Amino acid sequence: MKNNLPISETLSMAISTLKANRLRSLLTMLGIVIGNASVITLVGVGRGAQNLAKNQLSNLGANVLFVVPGNNDTRRRGVAFPRNLVLEDAEAIAKQVPSVKRVAPQITSNEVIQSGSKSTSSSISGITPNFLPVRSFEVASGRFISNQDMRSARSVVVIGPDLKDKLFKSQKPIGKIIRIKDQSFEVIGVMAPKGAVFGNNQDENAYIPLSTMVSRVKGRDPNFGVSLSFISVEAKDENSTRAAKFQITNLLRQRHKILREDDFAVRSQKDALTIVSTITGGLTFMLAAIGGVSLIVGGIGIMNIMLVSVSERTEEIGLRKALGARSSDVLAQFLIESLILASLGGVIGTSVGIGAITIVSATTPLPATISTLTVITTVSLSGAIGLFFGVVPARRAAKLDPIVALRSL
């Protein structure tokens, strides 16, 4: 009765066969290498996009809600109240919503800023002193907008660090005069670096008192109501965010006399993070699926080459069977060859993918990264694909009749 060959001997024979055909083995692995590198790189880039979005959202401030005006035509519904958010809305939120700690109304406008012969376009925000703690900003030098600046509608401005570099370079900006919409403003402070949020570089912005924004930049009379770009609201703590959102929504519905559709929206950092996570998660899955297709193509390549190998090695298989090898021994050898090719290709492809992720992280703002679990899963998947696509050629080799095979000698 014939006995199965030891697995160690079968493994040794498989390795010897692959070494004897180095070029073919390398070309066979190439599809798996490309597929595995694609999966690792694309998943890493997708995770990097997700991390970048999370980091940018964290810069908005802790426990922050944003109340933004809607685009509904309130006149169409016969509502006399202005459809834009007004300063009185912000004041009502601060006084009547128990879950709110601080409120920071804001008006934003893009204007040209001049300093001597230099000029640049920048986002100008009319804000209150609460803006600093609500949005977790810090002042690097000088001071921020004060309550006295607000009451007196002073022509003072705090600029971002990138805006400071554009206008003053190595000069000290504190006390210098810049012009905004043909109005002179004294620079009283420079903000600490904050970074970008969804393409908006906050370090290029400038901040002036809200009262000054209304009376001098916008040229409006505060007595007729001040329309706001949005309202930043800080909840008392993380657990109060949901309650604050509910209470603000109900309050503004009463103030705006809304019966059907809201003309505003209350958005939390968590809501934005959920949306971003859903989008980037779907993107990462799609990218992984694209890389997965490459892996399958690589597996088909292994199957094709192994089928050709069976045809070329007919005499070898017939001779082995004539000398006592069982069909299971032949089957095991071809499966091991497929497994080695796919697994080795997976390891090489993973190394290439990790190298690509490292380059992306070093040369772009994208914090691309890959988890150990993903690496292990991808390499294991490569081996599984090798086994799966190696079954057909392995079974064909195992079923060869030794007598028919030896006739070709």
Secondary structure as GFF3:
##gff-version 3
##sequence-region A 1 409
A	DSSP	alpha_helix	7	20	.	.	.	ID=ss1
A	DSSP	alpha_helix	22	58	.	.	.	ID=ss2
A	DSSP	beta_strand	64	69	.	.	.	ID=ss3
A	DSSP	three_ten_helix	74	77	.	.	.	ID=ss4
A	DSSP	alpha_helix	87	96	.	.	.	ID=ss5
A	DSSP	beta_strand	100	115	.	.	.	ID=ss6
A	DSSP	beta_strand	118	127	.	.	.	ID=ss7
A	DSSP	alpha_helix	131	134	.	.	.	ID=ss8
A	DSSP	beta_strand	139	142	.	.	.	ID=ss9
A	DSSP	alpha_helix	147	152	.	.	.	ID=ss10
A	DSSP	beta_strand	156	159	.	.	.	ID=ss11
A	DSSP	alpha_helix	161	168	.	.	.	ID=ss12
A	DSSP	beta_strand	177	180	.	.	.	ID=ss13
A	DSSP	beta_strand	183	191	.	.	.	ID=ss14
A	DSSP	beta_strand	196	197	.	.	.	ID=ss15
A	DSSP	beta_strand	200	201	.	.	.	ID=ss16
A	DSSP	three_ten_helix	202	204	.	.	.	ID=ss17
A	DSSP	beta_strand	206	209	.	.	.	ID=ss18
A	DSSP	alpha_helix	210	212	.	.	.	ID=ss19
A	DSSP	pi_helix	213	217	.	.	.	ID=ss20
A	DSSP	three_ten_helix	222	224	.	.	.	ID=ss21
A	DSSP	beta_strand	230	235	.	.	.	ID=ss22
A	DSSP	three_ten_helix	238	240	.	.	.	ID=ss23
A	DSSP	alpha_helix	241	255	.	.	.	ID=ss24
A	DSSP	beta_strand	264	268	.	.	.	ID=ss25
A	DSSP	alpha_helix	269	312	.	.	.	ID=ss26
A	DSSP	alpha_helix	314	322	.	.	.	ID=ss27
A	DSSP	alpha_helix	327	363	.	.	.	ID=ss28
A	DSSP	alpha_helix	372	398	.	.	.	ID=ss29
A	DSSP	alpha_helix	402	406	.	.	.	ID=ss30
###
